[in-house]
């Protein structure tokens, strides 16, 4: 996957206040509309990477995953994972928040109740990521690569 295609998104995301997830989602949609040319190109690239077996090549259904990149100065200290899912994943916490680019692949999937598009979680949020009513390909952006599994 071409990291330079994500540079504008990462630069914008670096300045987002994730403690107001709805406002952050609205700002992402305003700056990077899901149905706009730039995000549709990203969507096509992610689908091509999935179909070629270069992402989401770990695990097994209902949750296949891969690391897209680790946090570094080049990624403005974001890490990214790609997940292809049609069920529930492990409960986890986002110490610094999370930004998700969700792509419907089969059916009419919803990620934690949200249709395809942008989903944002604030700092210290905890959830069991769940896709219902189909399959989604999700690109996760994690500030500082911060992610913790939670028991129970």
C-alpha positions in Angstrom: 0.0 0.0 0.0 1.3 3.4 -0.9 1.9 5.4 2.2 2.1 8.7 0.4 -1.6 8.4 -0.5 -2.4 8.6 3.2 -0.2 11.6 4.0 -3.0 14.2 3.7 -5.3 12.1 5.8 -2.7 11.5 8.5 -1.8 15.2 8.6 -5.4 16.1 9.0 -6.1 13.3 11.6 -3.1 14.5 13.7 -5.0 17.7 14.5 -8.3 16.1 15.2 -9.8 16.2 18.7 -10.9 12.6 19.1 -12.5 13.3 22.5 -15.6 14.5 20.6 -16.0 11.4 18.3 -19.1 12.7 16.4 -17.5 16.1 15.7 -14.3 14.4 14.6 -16.2 12.1 12.3 -18.1 15.0 10.8 -14.8 16.8 10.2 -13.3 13.8 8.5 -16.4 13.5 6.3 -16.2 17.2 5.4 -12.4 17.1 4.6 -12.3 13.6 3.2 -15.8 12.6 2.0 -16.3 8.9 1.9 -17.9 9.1 -1.5 -15.3 11.6 -2.8 -12.7 10.8 -5.4 -9.8 10.5 -2.9 -11.5 8.1 -0.5 -12.9 6.0 -3.3 -9.4 5.6 -4.7 -8.2 4.5 -1.2 -11.2 2.2 -1.0 -10.3 0.6 -4.4 -6.6 0.3 -3.4 -7.6 -1.4 -0.1 -9.9 -3.9 -1.9 -7.2 -4.7 -4.4 -4.7 -5.3 -1.6 -7.2 -7.6 0.1 -7.9 -9.5 -3.0 -4.2 -9.9 -3.7 -3.7 -11.3 -0.2 -1.3 -8.5 0.9 -3.5 -7.3 3.7 -5.8 -9.2 6.2 -3.7 -12.3 5.7 -3.5 -13.3 9.4 -6.2 -15.0 11.4 -9.3 -16.6 10.0 -13.0 -15.7 9.6 -14.8 -14.0 11.1 -11.7 -11.8 11.7 -8.7 -11.5 9.4 -6.2 -8.8 10.0 -2.8 -7.3 9.2 -0.5 -4.5 10.2 -0.4 -1.9 7.4 2.3 0.3 9.1 3.9 0.9 12.5 4.0 4.3 14.2 7.0 6.3 12.9 7.9 10.0 12.1 6.8 9.2 8.5 3.3 8.2 9.6 3.1 11.1 12.1 3.2 8.5 14.8 0.0 6.7 13.7 0.0 2.9 13.2 -2.5 1.3 11.0 -4.2 -2.1 10.8 -6.5 -3.6 8.2 -9.3 -5.9 9.4 -11.7 -7.9 7.3 -14.6 -9.1 9.5 -18.1 -10.3 9.8 -18.5 -10.9 13.5 -17.0 -9.8 16.8 -13.4 -9.1 17.6 -11.6 -8.9 20.9 -12.5 -6.3 23.5 -9.9 -3.5 23.5 -9.1 0.0 24.7 -8.0 3.0 22.7 -5.7 5.1 25.0 -5.4 7.8 22.4 -8.5 7.2 20.3 -9.1 5.5 17.0 -10.1 6.5 13.5 -11.8 3.9 11.2 -12.4 3.9 7.5 -15.1 1.3 7.0 -15.8 -0.3 3.6 -18.9 -2.5 3.0 -17.9 -5.7 1.2 -20.9 -8.0 1.4 -24.5 -7.4 2.5 -25.4 -4.2 4.4 -22.8 -4.4 7.1 -22.7 -2.2 10.2 -19.6 -1.7 12.3 -20.7 -1.2 15.9 -24.0 0.0 14.5 -22.5 2.3 11.9 -22.8 2.0 8.1 -19.7 2.2 5.9 -17.8 5.4 6.2 -15.9 7.1 9.0 -16.1 5.9 12.6 -14.2 7.6 15.5 -13.5 6.5 19.1 -12.3 8.9 21.7 -9.4 8.6 24.1 -9.8 5.8 26.7 -12.8 4.3 24.8 -13.4 0.6 25.1 -15.4 -1.6 22.8 -15.9 -5.1 21.3 -15.6 -4.3 17.6 -18.5 -6.0 15.8 -19.7 -6.2 12.2 -23.2 -7.3 11.7 -25.4 -7.9 8.6 -22.4 -8.5 6.2 -18.7 -8.1 5.9 -16.5 -5.0 6.2 -13.0 -4.1 5.4 -11.8 -1.6 8.0 -8.6 0.5 8.0 -7.8 1.5 11.6 -5.6 4.5 12.3 -4.2 4.5 15.9 -2.6 7.7 17.2 0.8 6.7 18.7 0.0 3.1 17.9 -1.8 2.9 21.2 -4.0 -0.1 21.6 -4.7 -2.4 24.6 -6.6 -5.7 24.8 -9.1 -5.8 27.8 -10.1 -8.9 29.7 -13.7 -9.5 30.4 
